[in-house]
Amino acid sequence: MTLAQVNINVAFPEIMLLVVTGCIMLIDLFGHERGRAAAKFEIPVGLLVILALLSFINLSIGSNFTGFGGMFVNDGMSRLLKGCILLSVAGLIVYSRAYLETRKLFTGEFILLLLFATLGMMIMVSANHFVLLYLGLEILALSTYTMVALNRDSATSTEAAMKYFILGALASGLLLYGMSMVYGGTGSLDVAVIAKTIEFSRANDPLITFGLVFVVAGLAFKLGVVPFHMWVPDVYQGAPTPMTMFIGSASKIAAFGFTIRILGDSLAGAANDWQGMLVILAVASLAVGNIIAIAQTNLKRMLAYSTISHMGFLLLGLLAGTKNGYAASMFYIISYALMSLGAFGIIMLLSREGFEAEQLDDLKGLNQRSPWVAFLMLVMMFSMAGIPPFVGFFAKLSVLEAVLQADFTWLVVYAVLMSVIGAFYYLRAVKLMYFDAPVDNSPIITGQAMRALLGVNAFAVLLIGLLPGAGLMGLCLSAIQKSL
């Protein structure tokens, strides 16, 4: 590989993130108190925001650039997804600072793990080679397992981390085994070469089809869809809320990019095989997620089953197998991450030292305690339920339009019915906030930064919903068309 083929400029954001993460590690070890404080908040947040802005600015560049011998690609899809991932992680740090400080968990180790996980996610959405895809996935996975177990004094967190680790290792093994079979059938691990081989000569190779089953199973675990969803409610409930927020927002965006690179890019020629698998996964996820969520009394478990149903909707756009479907799924996952950040941010806001606001009953009478916080939660719940004019409605509508264009009319009808069922548990939370008497009258203390960010978050949920086609959806469609 020549120096020209390496072209390290395509990985400038990743290199910058890695260098600054190394500096933060040294500052945390040897720096003075003020330096360590900056290394845990101002430096990472500033870096993530700057890199996100650079990614969004570069969206205007129509060209796709490759580096490292074609293994790494800088295209429209990767730029948009990276920008959203970076902003999500920056928002997470702001949201979780006060929560973690009261529990003595806002440490250098947490920030370092979070930044390494971010690096893994950025690699996942830009990888153009199966080896690099798997490398990015493992960087993310190992960092996430550790973050879930960061509260070592909590037996619940430790149990959640063990379940996540064991099942995650199994899913990684399935994915790697499937990739090896695809390699055996195509003779390459390069995404572009695999796509050409499958499309023109070996689309019906049984080895590729068999490997595809294992690949889809591994992807299904990472997305948390039925029947590979067993870890989702336990990890959501057991992990500290900032880690739950991370799993439900930024990592889901990365998982989408990872899935597109494998199914929508390298294995597009075998779409007839994986479409049927995704139909089964989507149908089961929509039913299990929405129906079981109704029975939950724990707010984080309810949102876990809600996530399962949302990932079912995500699969609907993917199984359409068209660029419109992929763009609709991208719009959906970014919108969901935005809603998830707001919902879990409010849960952390309601929590305090010695008390976790994890039960639905903790929402009772919230409007009497703080009308502003209750309104913010109402925006998130209405949007997740798919009620106009919030972004969740238009995200679901765009996915259903793509599925209808792909002639899956019965799936559209089914998804609408499941959405009506799912609206119940979201509206129940709103009913508790506005029509029930509070069980806890303690004051809600919020920092200015967190209050401002929650307001921006809710405003974005409303604004993107009001301007879906001219805003985010247009960017998603443009990014997909330039990348695939």
Disulfide bonds with the S-S distance in Angstrom:
none
